[in-house]
């Protein structure tokens, strides 16, 4: 079992309850990464389902949980011939922290009937840029768990030269040797810096709602993340992310609504 598998493990207590331990290695500026938290919840949802894959997740982030013990509670809503639906809640100290509706199904891996191509041509990973390592004692522990390499124009915000457009593009993989799977994809859709950084905004930008879809099981190798926003207004922004695998397949799509950070 890899560190990521251990950090997202859900241990069954009964038919609707799973014990989890939220790992301090997935912190971003204090709070735990939302994609990591979804991966934890989806472990429980899939374990309790007759189907193998979390094909659709819509999560409301009510508040930021602390690291340490928590529970995932399930409320089955429907089980059909091809899919099952459940309400999935992350609970800590008796309070709900994330509420999600999760649909599970079993993907067969058949070829697509039709597919568009990636939205932008990316340079190869060796021509892309990692961000500097965080300083010792930093509250950005997630950085050590992953390898993100950015398309150079979209990381200009780090040096004070943002493009003026809400966008971010990068290659992604875990730091440890592990092929991507649906749980890695759950984290991948939420690991890019907020796209509004490239539009000139800074500060923590908390996710309020995030919906993502698993479109195919990913091939081994790098994942490519394409993020963009459509509107920044009234203290809110949206972020859309596509995830493509190393074989050129669209494997995940996400959209989230978040509060505008205050730096």
One Martini backbone bead per residue (centre of mass of N, CA, C, O) as a GRO file, in nm:
protein
  263
    1UNK     BB    1   0.096   0.036   0.023
    2UNK     BB    2   0.065   0.356  -0.015
    3UNK     BB    3   0.055   0.663   0.117
    4UNK     BB    4  -0.205   0.745  -0.024
    5UNK     BB    5  -0.372   0.499   0.051
    6UNK     BB    6  -0.344   0.543   0.356
    7UNK     BB    7  -0.454   0.848   0.363
    8UNK     BB    8  -0.747   0.725   0.222
    9UNK     BB    9  -0.845   0.536   0.423
   10UNK     BB   10  -1.135   0.316   0.483
   11UNK     BB   11  -1.300   0.190   0.775
   12UNK     BB   12  -1.523  -0.037   0.853
   13UNK     BB   13  -1.796  -0.044   1.087
   14UNK     BB   14  -2.051  -0.028   0.899
   15UNK     BB   15  -2.281   0.005   0.645
   16UNK     BB   16  -2.258   0.355   0.709
   17UNK     BB   17  -1.956   0.338   0.844
   18UNK     BB   18  -1.637   0.523   0.850
   19UNK     BB   19  -1.306   0.526   0.926
   20UNK     BB   20  -1.078   0.807   0.948
   21UNK     BB   21  -0.751   0.974   0.862
   22UNK     BB   22  -0.635   1.290   0.845
   23UNK     BB   23  -0.365   1.397   0.667
   24UNK     BB   24  -0.095   1.633   0.706
   25UNK     BB   25   0.024   1.593   0.394
   26UNK     BB   26  -0.254   1.778   0.266
   27UNK     BB   27  -0.168   2.078   0.299
   28UNK     BB   28  -0.302   2.426   0.226
   29UNK     BB   29  -0.237   2.685   0.421
   30UNK     BB   30  -0.387   2.466   0.646
   31UNK     BB   31  -0.584   2.331   0.482
   32UNK     BB   32  -0.721   2.076   0.331
   33UNK     BB   33  -0.744   1.929   0.048
   34UNK     BB   34  -1.028   1.871  -0.133
   35UNK     BB   35  -0.942   1.626  -0.307
   36UNK     BB   36  -0.847   1.450  -0.075
   37UNK     BB   37  -1.121   1.440   0.073
   38UNK     BB   38  -1.272   1.303  -0.157
   39UNK     BB   39  -1.105   1.044  -0.165
   40UNK     BB   40  -1.187   0.945   0.112
   41UNK     BB   41  -1.496   0.932   0.057
   42UNK     BB   42  -1.477   0.738  -0.196
   43UNK     BB   43  -1.377   0.488  -0.060
   44UNK     BB   44  -1.640   0.437   0.093
   45UNK     BB   45  -1.847   0.447  -0.141
   46UNK     BB   46  -1.725   0.206  -0.302
   47UNK     BB   47  -1.723  -0.013  -0.081
   48UNK     BB   48  -2.055   0.011  -0.053
   49UNK     BB   49  -2.066  -0.067  -0.349
   50UNK     BB   50  -2.137  -0.265  -0.641
   51UNK     BB   51  -1.943  -0.058  -0.763
   52UNK     BB   52  -1.609   0.061  -0.878
   53UNK     BB   53  -1.687   0.372  -0.959
   54UNK     BB   54  -1.657   0.733  -0.936
   55UNK     BB   55  -1.842   0.919  -1.173
   56UNK     BB   56  -1.993   1.118  -0.952
   57UNK     BB   57  -1.927   1.443  -0.785
   58UNK     BB   58  -2.098   1.647  -0.528
   59UNK     BB   59  -1.953   1.910  -0.331
   60UNK     BB   60  -1.995   2.051  -0.004
   61UNK     BB   61  -1.811   2.304   0.169
   62UNK     BB   62  -1.868   2.391   0.495
   63UNK     BB   63  -1.582   2.311   0.624
   64UNK     BB   64  -1.268   2.280   0.782
   65UNK     BB   65  -1.095   2.021   0.860
   66UNK     BB   66  -0.905   1.842   1.062
   67UNK     BB   67  -0.668   1.665   1.155
   68UNK     BB   68  -0.755   1.331   1.184
   69UNK     BB   69  -1.019   1.203   1.309
   70UNK     BB   70  -1.297   1.048   1.128
   71UNK     BB   71  -1.606   1.031   0.933
   72UNK     BB   72  -1.803   0.826   0.711
   73UNK     BB   73  -2.134   0.882   0.591
   74UNK     BB   74  -2.407   0.682   0.467
   75UNK     BB   75  -2.682   0.729   0.212
   76UNK     BB   76  -2.872   0.547   0.045
   77UNK     BB   77  -3.076   0.606  -0.258
   78UNK     BB   78  -2.974   0.415  -0.512
   79UNK     BB   79  -3.010   0.093  -0.694
   80UNK     BB   80  -2.911  -0.016  -1.003
   81UNK     BB   81  -2.801  -0.175  -1.294
   82UNK     BB   82  -2.559   0.077  -1.343
   83UNK     BB   83  -2.621   0.241  -1.064
   84UNK     BB   84  -2.529   0.440  -0.771
   85UNK     BB   85  -2.666   0.631  -0.491
   86UNK     BB   86  -2.518   0.873  -0.251
   87UNK     BB   87  -2.485   1.004   0.066
   88UNK     BB   88  -2.188   1.191   0.171
   89UNK     BB   89  -2.028   1.231   0.498
   90UNK     BB   90  -1.813   1.443   0.671
   91UNK     BB   91  -1.716   1.370   1.009
   92UNK     BB   92  -1.649   1.585   1.306
   93UNK     BB   93  -1.739   1.600   1.616
   94UNK     BB   94  -2.054   1.572   1.499
   95UNK     BB   95  -1.984   1.733   1.234
   96UNK     BB   96  -2.037   1.865   0.926
   97UNK     BB   97  -1.805   1.929   0.640
   98UNK     BB   98  -1.906   1.729   0.404
   99UNK     BB   99  -2.126   1.722   0.120
  100UNK     BB  100  -2.228   1.437  -0.089
  101UNK     BB  101  -2.290   1.326  -0.422
  102UNK     BB  102  -2.274   0.980  -0.531
  103UNK     BB  103  -2.178   0.806  -0.828
  104UNK     BB  104  -2.180   0.466  -0.918
  105UNK     BB  105  -1.979   0.256  -1.138
  106UNK     BB  106  -1.874   0.058  -1.432
  107UNK     BB  107  -1.596   0.071  -1.616
  108UNK     BB  108  -1.476  -0.085  -1.929
  109UNK     BB  109  -1.276   0.067  -2.154
  110UNK     BB  110  -1.401   0.163  -2.394
  111UNK     BB  111  -1.403   0.326  -2.665
  112UNK     BB  112  -1.470   0.613  -2.797
  113UNK     BB  113  -1.712   0.758  -3.002
  114UNK     BB  114  -1.613   1.053  -2.905
  115UNK     BB  115  -1.347   1.314  -2.928
  116UNK     BB  116  -1.174   1.558  -2.818
  117UNK     BB  117  -0.917   1.760  -2.771
  118UNK     BB  118  -0.702   1.929  -2.634
  119UNK     BB  119  -0.706   2.274  -2.571
  120UNK     BB  120  -0.380   2.259  -2.544
  121UNK     BB  121  -0.054   2.280  -2.619
  122UNK     BB  122   0.208   2.112  -2.466
  123UNK     BB  123   0.488   2.101  -2.332
  124UNK     BB  124   0.716   1.926  -2.216
  125UNK     BB  125   0.801   1.851  -1.896
  126UNK     BB  126   1.109   1.957  -1.924
  127UNK     BB  127   0.976   2.263  -1.999
  128UNK     BB  128   0.866   2.277  -1.721
  129UNK     BB  129   0.759   2.429  -1.399
  130UNK     BB  130   0.848   2.432  -1.084
  131UNK     BB  131   0.802   2.505  -0.777
  132UNK     BB  132   0.931   2.592  -0.507
  133UNK     BB  133   1.027   2.482  -0.226
  134UNK     BB  134   0.925   2.473   0.074
  135UNK     BB  135   0.979   2.566   0.372
  136UNK     BB  136   1.055   2.481   0.666
  137UNK     BB  137   0.738   2.455   0.824
  138UNK     BB  138   0.536   2.459   0.622
  139UNK     BB  139   0.176   2.483   0.512
  140UNK     BB  140   0.274   2.298   0.230
  141UNK     BB  141   0.266   1.966   0.224
  142UNK     BB  142   0.157   1.881  -0.058
  143UNK     BB  143   0.413   1.934  -0.234
  144UNK     BB  144   0.559   1.658  -0.135
  145UNK     BB  145   0.322   1.465  -0.282
  146UNK     BB  146   0.398   1.622  -0.554
  147UNK     BB  147   0.420   1.675  -0.922
  148UNK     BB  148   0.445   2.003  -1.059
  149UNK     BB  149   0.431   2.120  -1.409
  150UNK     BB  150   0.443   2.426  -1.568
  151UNK     BB  151   0.327   2.629  -1.788
  152UNK     BB  152   0.497   2.912  -1.799
  153UNK     BB  153   0.268   3.137  -1.849
  154UNK     BB  154   0.086   3.026  -1.583
  155UNK     BB  155   0.333   3.121  -1.355
  156UNK     BB  156   0.377   3.442  -1.341
  157UNK     BB  157   0.255   3.513  -1.059
  158UNK     BB  158   0.514   3.432  -0.893
  159UNK     BB  159   0.685   3.690  -1.045
  160UNK     BB  160   0.465   3.929  -1.122
  161UNK     BB  161   0.346   3.801  -1.429
  162UNK     BB  162   0.055   3.794  -1.511
  163UNK     BB  163  -0.172   3.742  -1.776
  164UNK     BB  164  -0.495   3.822  -1.691
  165UNK     BB  165  -0.588   3.517  -1.687
  166UNK     BB  166  -0.783   3.249  -1.589
  167UNK     BB  167  -0.511   3.017  -1.552
  168UNK     BB  168  -0.397   2.662  -1.577
  169UNK     BB  169  -0.099   2.451  -1.641
  170UNK     BB  170  -0.021   2.093  -1.588
  171UNK     BB  171   0.172   1.853  -1.460
  172UNK     BB  172   0.085   1.530  -1.293
  173UNK     BB  173   0.210   1.366  -0.990
  174UNK     BB  174   0.317   1.163  -0.773
  175UNK     BB  175   0.599   1.123  -0.584
  176UNK     BB  176   0.523   0.848  -0.574
  177UNK     BB  177   0.504   0.532  -0.694
  178UNK     BB  178   0.203   0.583  -0.893
  179UNK     BB  179  -0.064   0.512  -1.047
  180UNK     BB  180  -0.336   0.630  -1.168
  181UNK     BB  181  -0.660   0.687  -1.022
  182UNK     BB  182  -0.960   0.788  -0.909
  183UNK     BB  183  -0.829   0.914  -0.645
  184UNK     BB  184  -0.616   1.083  -0.783
  185UNK     BB  185  -0.823   1.244  -0.951
  186UNK     BB  186  -0.967   1.381  -0.715
  187UNK     BB  187  -0.711   1.553  -0.658
  188UNK     BB  188  -0.632   1.670  -0.940
  189UNK     BB  189  -0.888   1.870  -0.969
  190UNK     BB  190  -0.744   2.039  -0.688
  191UNK     BB  191  -0.413   2.129  -0.732
  192UNK     BB  192  -0.432   2.386  -0.850
  193UNK     BB  193  -0.393   2.687  -0.855
  194UNK     BB  194  -0.574   2.940  -0.861
  195UNK     BB  195  -0.670   3.088  -1.156
  196UNK     BB  196  -0.671   3.390  -1.040
  197UNK     BB  197  -0.369   3.440  -1.022
  198UNK     BB  198  -0.343   3.503  -1.338
  199UNK     BB  199  -0.543   3.768  -1.284
  200UNK     BB  200  -0.406   3.904  -0.996
  201UNK     BB  201  -0.476   3.727  -0.761
  202UNK     BB  202  -0.485   3.659  -0.403
  203UNK     BB  203  -0.510   3.411  -0.185
  204UNK     BB  204  -0.732   3.242  -0.026
  205UNK     BB  205  -0.960   3.002  -0.213
  206UNK     BB  206  -1.242   2.876  -0.121
  207UNK     BB  207  -1.427   2.605  -0.158
  208UNK     BB  208  -1.780   2.538  -0.200
  209UNK     BB  209  -1.806   2.388  -0.490
  210UNK     BB  210  -1.769   2.043  -0.633
  211UNK     BB  211  -1.762   1.897  -0.961
  212UNK     BB  212  -1.703   1.554  -1.075
  213UNK     BB  213  -1.582   1.343  -1.354
  214UNK     BB  214  -1.546   1.015  -1.450
  215UNK     BB  215  -1.444   0.906  -1.786
  216UNK     BB  216  -1.174   0.736  -1.721
  217UNK     BB  217  -0.921   0.520  -1.702
  218UNK     BB  218  -0.599   0.571  -1.635
  219UNK     BB  219  -0.299   0.588  -1.751
  220UNK     BB  220   0.010   0.567  -1.716
  221UNK     BB  221   0.146   0.858  -1.585
  222UNK     BB  222   0.100   1.152  -1.676
  223UNK     BB  223  -0.089   1.431  -1.599
  224UNK     BB  224  -0.310   1.673  -1.755
  225UNK     BB  225  -0.380   2.015  -1.667
  226UNK     BB  226  -0.677   2.218  -1.735
  227UNK     BB  227  -0.728   2.559  -1.641
  228UNK     BB  228  -1.032   2.768  -1.600
  229UNK     BB  229  -1.206   3.078  -1.627
  230UNK     BB  230  -1.515   3.285  -1.676
  231UNK     BB  231  -1.573   3.433  -1.380
  232UNK     BB  232  -1.527   3.749  -1.199
  233UNK     BB  233  -1.755   3.810  -0.918
  234UNK     BB  234  -1.857   3.922  -0.615
  235UNK     BB  235  -1.626   3.722  -0.481
  236UNK     BB  236  -1.630   3.521  -0.731
  237UNK     BB  237  -1.534   3.195  -0.881
  238UNK     BB  238  -1.448   2.990  -1.147
  239UNK     BB  239  -1.345   2.633  -1.216
  240UNK     BB  240  -1.202   2.455  -1.485
  241UNK     BB  241  -1.120   2.097  -1.531
  242UNK     BB  242  -0.893   1.903  -1.717
  243UNK     BB  243  -0.806   1.548  -1.758
  244UNK     BB  244  -0.515   1.396  -1.897
  245UNK     BB  245  -0.353   1.136  -2.020
  246UNK     BB  246  -0.073   0.973  -2.159
  247UNK     BB  247  -0.281   0.860  -2.402
  248UNK     BB  248  -0.501   1.100  -2.466
  249UNK     BB  249  -0.722   1.097  -2.235
  250UNK     BB  250  -1.022   1.180  -2.107
  251UNK     BB  251  -1.072   1.139  -1.738
  252UNK     BB  252  -1.154   1.441  -1.633
  253UNK     BB  253  -1.409   1.661  -1.484
  254UNK     BB  254  -1.440   2.009  -1.362
  255UNK     BB  255  -1.631   2.219  -1.123
  256UNK     BB  256  -1.598   2.532  -0.944
  257UNK     BB  257  -1.685   2.724  -0.651
  258UNK     BB  258  -1.536   3.033  -0.531
  259UNK     BB  259  -1.368   3.233  -0.330
  260UNK     BB  260  -1.213   3.522  -0.312
  261UNK     BB  261  -0.915   3.611  -0.241
  262UNK     BB  262  -0.719   3.758   0.041
  263UNK     BB  263  -0.388   3.901   0.038
   0.00000   0.00000   0.00000
